[in-house]
């Protein structure tokens, strides 16, 4: 997301809310315990290096609240909660994927070991639910309960998506419907929860909350398909991600699944190889492009994105109030150039 005064102010308030949440739970705990949580949230390491990420999910929560006519500051506890859930998932993902770096720094498990990293991830998700309860400062118990239920359901879908992602690693021929189930859990669940929480904080009723969450599901699916495209044909310098790593690790992304189901030359090369080098990955990318899977992935992304924007339009939100949300969503997809 590009620099914007409103987003900058929101980020400051999000970080302040996160600091309050974390400071509360690490009070009178060992320094190392506190360091793991603060490090994951990007507040500096022993060298003072910051690595906070873009805070996309909490921003979407606040922007959804504003778009629905609410006071965005009232949704800050929910915004902090989704950021904490997101970081819980990142800590555990890094362990499960053996990822040694995150945002240009060693991952929590590399610095403190797998067992303590699991504990840190657990702390994050419990901190998230405590953060959400801080909504009681501004809302009645019935609305807080709706928010808590929504977030916990999203957490369950998140773990379901992660289960499918890991289960697919050793599955040779994966039906596309299972890929979409994985995406709904792993990517869309938390994005849709952000929008739903923002809508609830603005006082919206169930029907409007559900429609905003449907919008989030479409945008999440589009984001994942675009991410899969970038993982093979993106610009390394812009994305910060190697365009060979997904293929080298034999990750079953959307274009790879298209290639497998096509049963052409890519399918033959993919099935016959016991290991994929960087050179072979580049060749496989060319084969997929020649077979039409690059353009087909682009078309799927565009279709999902357009469907999402149509859903947003159908909500009939105030144009001025919803403009920052629309702009932020558009910014999420500016990664191709």
C-alpha positions as CSV (number, residue, x, y, z in Angstrom):
1,X,0.0,0.0,0.0
2,X,1.3,3.4,-1.0
3,X,2.0,6.2,1.6
4,X,-1.2,7.8,2.7
5,X,-1.9,10.1,5.7
6,X,-5.0,8.1,6.8
7,X,-3.1,4.8,6.5
8,X,-0.1,6.2,8.3
9,X,-2.3,7.4,11.2
10,X,-4.0,4.0,11.3
11,X,-0.7,2.2,11.4
12,X,0.5,4.3,14.3
13,X,-2.7,3.5,16.2
14,X,-2.5,-0.2,15.4
15,X,1.1,-0.4,16.7
16,X,0.1,1.5,19.9
17,X,-2.8,-1.0,20.4
18,X,-0.5,-3.9,19.8
19,X,2.1,-2.6,22.3
20,X,-0.6,-2.3,24.9
21,X,-1.8,-5.8,24.3
22,X,1.7,-7.4,24.4
23,X,3.0,-5.2,27.3
24,X,0.0,-6.4,29.3
25,X,0.7,-10.1,28.8
26,X,4.5,-10.0,29.2
27,X,4.5,-8.0,32.4
28,X,6.6,-9.8,35.0
29,X,7.6,-12.6,32.5
30,X,11.2,-13.5,31.5
31,X,12.8,-11.0,29.1
32,X,13.4,-13.7,26.5
33,X,9.7,-14.6,26.4
34,X,8.8,-10.9,25.8
35,X,11.6,-10.6,23.2
36,X,10.2,-13.4,21.0
37,X,6.8,-11.8,20.7
38,X,8.1,-8.3,20.1
39,X,10.6,-9.6,17.6
40,X,7.9,-11.4,15.6
41,X,5.9,-8.2,15.5
42,X,8.9,-6.4,14.0
43,X,9.7,-4.0,16.8
44,X,13.4,-4.5,16.5
45,X,16.0,-7.1,17.3
46,X,19.3,-6.8,19.2
47,X,20.6,-4.5,16.4
48,X,17.5,-2.3,16.5
49,X,16.3,-3.4,13.0
50,X,12.6,-3.0,12.5
51,X,10.7,-5.4,10.2
52,X,7.0,-4.8,10.8
53,X,5.4,-5.8,7.5
54,X,2.6,-3.7,6.0
55,X,-0.1,-4.4,8.6
56,X,-2.5,-5.1,5.8
57,X,-5.1,-7.1,7.8
58,X,-5.6,-4.7,10.7
59,X,-5.7,-1.8,8.1
60,X,-8.5,-3.6,6.3
61,X,-10.4,-4.0,9.6
62,X,-10.2,-0.3,10.3
63,X,-11.0,0.7,6.7
64,X,-14.1,-1.6,6.6
65,X,-15.3,0.0,9.8
66,X,-14.9,3.4,8.2
67,X,-16.5,2.3,5.0
68,X,-19.6,1.2,6.9
69,X,-19.9,4.6,8.6
70,X,-18.3,3.7,11.9
71,X,-15.5,5.4,13.9
72,X,-12.5,3.4,12.9
73,X,-10.6,3.9,16.2
74,X,-13.3,1.9,17.9
75,X,-12.3,-1.1,16.0
76,X,-8.6,-1.0,17.1
77,X,-8.9,-4.0,19.5
78,X,-10.2,-6.1,16.6
79,X,-7.5,-4.8,14.3
80,X,-4.8,-5.8,16.8
81,X,-6.4,-9.1,17.2
82,X,-6.3,-10.1,13.5
83,X,-2.6,-9.0,13.3
84,X,-1.8,-11.2,16.3
85,X,-3.6,-14.1,14.7
86,X,-1.7,-13.5,11.5
87,X,1.6,-13.6,13.3
88,X,0.6,-16.7,15.2
89,X,0.1,-18.4,11.8
90,X,3.4,-17.1,10.5
91,X,5.4,-18.5,13.4
92,X,3.8,-21.9,13.0
93,X,4.0,-21.8,9.2
94,X,7.8,-21.1,9.4
95,X,8.3,-24.1,11.6
96,X,6.2,-26.4,9.5
97,X,7.9,-25.2,6.3
98,X,11.4,-25.1,7.7
99,X,11.6,-21.4,6.6
100,X,14.7,-19.8,8.0
101,X,14.0,-16.2,7.1
102,X,10.9,-13.9,7.3
103,X,10.9,-10.3,6.2
104,X,14.7,-10.4,5.7
105,X,15.4,-11.7,9.3
106,X,15.9,-15.1,10.9
107,X,12.6,-16.6,11.9
108,X,11.6,-17.1,15.5
109,X,12.3,-20.8,15.5
110,X,15.8,-20.2,14.1
111,X,16.6,-17.8,16.9
112,X,14.9,-19.5,19.8
113,X,14.3,-23.1,18.7
114,X,11.2,-24.9,17.5
115,X,9.7,-25.7,20.9
116,X,9.9,-22.1,22.2
117,X,8.6,-20.8,18.8
118,X,5.6,-23.0,19.1
119,X,5.0,-21.5,22.5
120,X,5.4,-18.0,21.1
121,X,2.9,-18.7,18.4
122,X,0.4,-20.1,21.0
123,X,0.9,-16.9,23.1
124,X,0.1,-14.8,20.0
125,X,-3.3,-16.4,19.4
126,X,-4.3,-16.2,23.0
127,X,-3.2,-12.6,23.1
128,X,-5.4,-12.0,20.0
129,X,-8.5,-13.2,21.8
130,X,-7.7,-11.1,24.9
131,X,-7.2,-8.1,22.6
132,X,-10.6,-8.7,21.0
133,X,-12.3,-8.5,24.4
134,X,-11.0,-4.9,24.7
135,X,-13.9,-4.1,22.3
136,X,-16.0,-4.1,25.5
137,X,-14.8,-0.6,26.1
138,X,-17.0,0.6,23.2
139,X,-19.6,-2.1,22.5
140,X,-22.1,-4.2,24.4
141,X,-21.5,-7.8,25.3
142,X,-23.7,-9.2,22.5
143,X,-21.6,-7.4,19.8
144,X,-18.3,-8.4,21.4
145,X,-19.5,-12.0,21.5
146,X,-20.3,-11.9,17.7
147,X,-16.8,-10.5,17.0
148,X,-15.2,-13.2,19.2
149,X,-17.2,-16.0,17.5
150,X,-16.3,-14.6,14.0
151,X,-12.6,-14.5,14.8
152,X,-12.5,-18.0,16.4
153,X,-14.3,-19.5,13.4
154,X,-11.7,-17.8,11.1
155,X,-8.9,-19.4,13.2
156,X,-10.4,-22.8,12.7
157,X,-10.7,-22.3,9.0
158,X,-7.1,-21.1,9.0
159,X,-5.9,-24.3,10.6
160,X,-8.0,-26.3,8.1
161,X,-6.3,-24.5,5.2
162,X,-2.9,-25.2,6.7
163,X,-3.7,-28.9,7.1
164,X,-4.7,-29.1,3.5
165,X,-1.6,-27.2,2.3
166,X,0.7,-29.7,4.1
167,X,-1.4,-32.7,3.2
168,X,-1.1,-31.8,-0.5
169,X,2.7,-32.0,-0.5
170,X,2.7,-35.7,-1.0
171,X,-0.5,-35.9,-3.2
172,X,0.4,-36.4,-6.8
173,X,-2.9,-35.4,-8.5
174,X,-4.8,-32.7,-6.6
175,X,-8.4,-31.8,-7.6
176,X,-8.8,-28.1,-8.1
177,X,-11.8,-28.0,-5.7
178,X,-9.4,-29.0,-2.9
179,X,-7.1,-26.2,-3.9
180,X,-9.9,-23.7,-3.5
181,X,-10.8,-25.2,-0.1
182,X,-7.1,-24.7,0.9
183,X,-7.2,-21.1,-0.3
184,X,-10.5,-20.3,1.5
185,X,-8.9,-21.5,4.8
186,X,-5.3,-20.4,4.4
187,X,-5.7,-17.0,2.7
188,X,-9.3,-15.9,2.5
189,X,-10.5,-16.8,6.1
190,X,-8.6,-14.1,7.9
191,X,-9.1,-11.4,5.2
192,X,-12.8,-12.0,5.3
193,X,-12.7,-11.9,9.1
194,X,-11.0,-8.5,9.0
195,X,-13.9,-7.1,6.9
196,X,-16.5,-8.7,9.0
197,X,-15.0,-7.5,12.2
198,X,-14.8,-3.9,10.8
199,X,-18.5,-4.1,9.8
200,X,-19.6,-5.4,13.2
201,X,-17.6,-2.6,14.9
202,X,-19.5,-0.1,12.7
203,X,-22.8,-1.5,13.9
204,X,-23.8,-3.3,10.6
205,X,-26.3,-6.1,10.8
206,X,-25.7,-9.7,9.8
207,X,-26.6,-9.5,6.1
208,X,-24.2,-6.7,5.4
209,X,-21.5,-8.3,7.5
210,X,-21.9,-11.5,5.5
211,X,-21.7,-9.7,2.2
212,X,-18.5,-7.9,3.2
213,X,-17.1,-11.2,4.2
214,X,-18.0,-12.7,0.8
215,X,-16.1,-9.8,-0.8
216,X,-13.1,-10.7,1.5
217,X,-13.3,-14.3,0.3
218,X,-13.1,-13.3,-3.3
219,X,-10.3,-10.8,-2.7
220,X,-8.4,-13.5,-0.7
221,X,-8.8,-16.0,-3.5
222,X,-7.6,-13.4,-6.1
223,X,-4.7,-12.5,-3.9
224,X,-3.6,-16.1,-3.7
225,X,-3.9,-16.8,-7.4
226,X,-1.9,-13.7,-8.1
227,X,0.7,-14.7,-5.5
228,X,1.0,-18.1,-7.2
229,X,1.5,-16.3,-10.6
230,X,4.2,-14.1,-9.0
231,X,5.9,-17.1,-7.5
232,X,6.8,-18.3,-11.1
233,X,6.7,-15.2,-13.4
234,X,7.0,-12.3,-11.0
235,X,9.8,-9.7,-10.7
236,X,12.2,-10.9,-7.9
237,X,13.3,-7.3,-7.2
238,X,9.7,-6.1,-6.7
239,X,8.3,-9.1,-4.8
240,X,11.3,-10.0,-2.8
241,X,10.6,-13.6,-3.6
242,X,12.5,-16.0,-5.9
243,X,10.7,-17.0,-9.0
244,X,12.1,-20.5,-8.8
245,X,11.5,-21.4,-5.2
246,X,7.9,-22.6,-5.6
247,X,8.8,-24.9,-8.4
248,X,12.1,-26.1,-6.7
249,X,10.1,-27.0,-3.6
250,X,7.4,-28.7,-5.8
251,X,4.7,-26.5,-4.3
252,X,1.3,-27.2,-5.9
253,X,0.3,-23.7,-6.8
254,X,-2.6,-22.8,-9.1
255,X,-0.6,-22.8,-12.4
256,X,1.2,-26.0,-11.4
257,X,-2.2,-27.7,-10.9
258,X,-3.3,-26.5,-14.3
259,X,-0.2,-28.0,-15.8
260,X,-0.7,-31.3,-14.0
261,X,-4.3,-31.5,-15.1
262,X,-3.4,-30.6,-18.7
263,X,-1.2,-33.7,-18.8
264,X,1.1,-32.3,-21.4
265,X,4.9,-31.8,-21.5
266,X,4.9,-30.0,-18.1
267,X,3.0,-32.9,-16.5
268,X,5.6,-35.4,-17.9
269,X,8.6,-33.4,-16.7
270,X,7.0,-32.8,-13.3
271,X,6.2,-36.4,-12.7
272,X,9.5,-37.8,-14.0
273,X,11.8,-35.5,-12.0
274,X,13.0,-36.5,-8.5
275,X,14.4,-33.1,-7.8
276,X,14.0,-29.7,-9.5
277,X,17.0,-27.4,-9.9
278,X,16.8,-23.7,-10.5
279,X,17.7,-24.2,-14.1
280,X,15.0,-26.8,-14.5
281,X,12.5,-24.5,-12.7
282,X,13.1,-21.8,-15.3
283,X,12.5,-24.3,-18.1
284,X,9.3,-25.6,-16.5
285,X,8.1,-22.0,-16.3
286,X,8.6,-21.6,-20.0
287,X,6.8,-24.9,-20.7
288,X,3.8,-23.8,-18.6
289,X,3.7,-20.5,-20.4
290,X,3.8,-22.2,-23.8
291,X,0.9,-24.5,-22.7
292,X,-1.2,-21.5,-21.7
293,X,-1.1,-21.8,-18.0
294,X,0.4,-18.4,-17.4
295,X,-2.4,-16.6,-19.3
296,X,-5.0,-18.9,-17.7
297,X,-3.8,-18.0,-14.2
298,X,-3.9,-14.3,-15.1
299,X,-7.5,-14.8,-16.4
300,X,-8.6,-16.6,-13.2
301,X,-7.1,-13.8,-11.0
302,X,-8.8,-11.1,-13.1
303,X,-12.2,-12.9,-12.9
304,X,-11.9,-13.3,-9.1
305,X,-10.9,-9.7,-8.7
306,X,-13.7,-8.4,-10.8
307,X,-16.2,-10.5,-8.9
308,X,-14.9,-9.1,-5.7
309,X,-15.2,-5.5,-6.8
310,X,-18.7,-6.2,-8.0
311,X,-19.6,-7.5,-4.6
312,X,-18.1,-4.3,-3.0
313,X,-20.2,-2.2,-5.4
314,X,-23.3,-4.1,-4.5
315,X,-23.0,-3.1,-0.8
316,X,-24.0,0.4,-1.7
317,X,-21.6,1.9,0.8
318,X,-21.2,5.7,1.1
319,X,-18.8,6.6,-1.7
320,X,-16.6,8.9,0.3
321,X,-16.4,6.7,3.4
322,X,-15.6,3.6,1.4
323,X,-13.1,5.2,-1.0
324,X,-10.0,4.4,1.3
325,X,-11.0,0.7,1.5
326,X,-11.4,0.5,-2.3
327,X,-8.0,2.2,-2.8
328,X,-6.3,-0.1,-0.3
329,X,-7.7,-3.2,-2.0
330,X,-6.6,-1.9,-5.4
331,X,-3.1,-1.4,-3.8
332,X,-3.0,-5.0,-2.7
333,X,-2.9,-6.1,-6.4
334,X,-0.3,-3.6,-7.6
335,X,2.5,-6.3,-7.4
336,X,2.7,-7.2,-11.1
337,X,4.7,-4.2,-12.3
